[in-house]
Amino acid sequence: MKAILIKPILIVKFILLFLMEILVANFRVAHDVITPGYSAKPGVIAIPLDCKNNFEITLLVIIISLTPGTLALDVSSEKKKLYIHAMFMENKNKLIHEIKNTFEKPLLEILA
């Protein structure tokens, strides 16, 4: 019975987290657009993937692309890396860590 309740709780938690990330990203992008100057530090990075199949990768790509300020560009031919463009990339390693722990890890827990 306990295992039956875990997935819906994980899904609701993930949806709320995702909505919060969208809200924060929208404010960040809007702030950059309406303020004078240019504070964005865009860049392209490769994120090592723990996702193994096309379905997992596709869901991750959709989630990343729906978040303002980030856009999934390509997946390596061996499906080991996901290339993304980020509007705000102050610290490459921090961004990789955030994406893996905020989106990929919870997504894989839900799909397991």
C-alpha positions in Angstrom: 0.0 0.0 0.0 2.8 2.4 0.9 4.5 1.9 -2.5 1.3 2.7 -4.3 1.2 6.2 -2.7 4.8 7.0 -3.4 4.6 7.6 -7.2 1.6 10.1 -7.0 3.4 12.0 -4.2 6.6 12.2 -6.3 4.6 13.3 -9.3 2.8 16.1 -7.4 6.0 17.2 -5.8 7.8 17.3 -9.2 4.9 19.3 -10.8 5.0 21.8 -8.0 8.8 22.1 -8.2 8.6 22.5 -12.0 5.9 25.2 -11.8 8.1 27.1 -9.2 11.1 26.8 -11.5 9.0 28.2 -14.4 7.8 31.1 -12.3 11.3 32.0 -11.1 12.8 31.7 -14.6 10.0 33.9 -16.0 10.7 36.6 -13.5 14.5 36.4 -14.1 14.0 36.7 -17.9 11.5 39.5 -17.6 13.7 41.4 -15.2 16.6 41.1 -17.7 14.4 42.3 -20.5 12.9 45.3 -18.8 16.0 46.6 -17.0 18.6 48.7 -18.8 21.8 46.9 -19.8 22.4 43.3 -20.4 23.0 41.0 -17.5 22.5 37.6 -19.3 25.5 35.4 -19.8 24.4 33.0 -22.5 26.3 29.8 -23.3 26.0 26.3 -24.6 26.9 23.4 -22.3 26.9 19.6 -22.4 25.1 17.9 -19.6 26.0 14.2 -19.0 22.8 12.1 -19.0 21.7 9.5 -16.6 18.6 9.0 -18.8 18.9 5.8 -20.7 16.1 5.6 -23.2 14.4 7.9 -25.7 11.3 8.4 -23.6 13.3 9.6 -20.6 15.5 11.9 -22.7 12.4 13.3 -24.5 10.7 14.2 -21.2 13.8 15.8 -19.9 14.2 17.8 -23.2 10.6 19.0 -23.0 11.0 20.1 -19.3 14.2 22.0 -20.0 12.8 23.7 -23.1 9.6 24.7 -21.3 11.7 26.5 -18.6 12.3 30.1 -19.8 16.0 30.9 -20.4 17.0 27.4 -21.3 16.6 25.4 -24.6 17.6 21.9 -25.4 19.6 21.9 -28.6 20.8 18.3 -29.3 21.5 14.9 -27.9 24.8 13.3 -28.6 24.6 10.3 -31.0 25.5 7.9 -28.2 22.8 9.5 -25.9 25.3 10.3 -23.2 25.1 14.1 -23.4 22.4 16.7 -23.8 23.5 20.0 -25.2 21.5 23.0 -24.0 21.6 26.8 -24.4 21.2 28.7 -21.2 20.5 32.4 -21.0 22.1 32.8 -17.6 25.3 30.7 -17.2 27.3 32.3 -14.5 28.7 28.9 -13.4 28.7 25.9 -15.7 29.1 23.3 -13.0 26.4 24.8 -10.9 24.0 24.9 -13.8 24.7 21.2 -14.6 24.2 20.3 -11.0 20.9 22.3 -10.8 19.5 20.6 -14.0 20.5 17.1 -13.0 19.1 17.5 -9.4 16.1 19.6 -10.1 14.8 17.9 -13.3 16.6 14.7 -14.3 16.9 12.9 -10.9 13.3 13.4 -9.8 12.1 12.5 -13.3 14.0 9.2 -13.2 12.6 8.5 -9.7 9.1 8.9 -11.1 9.8 6.7 -14.1 11.6 4.0 -12.1 
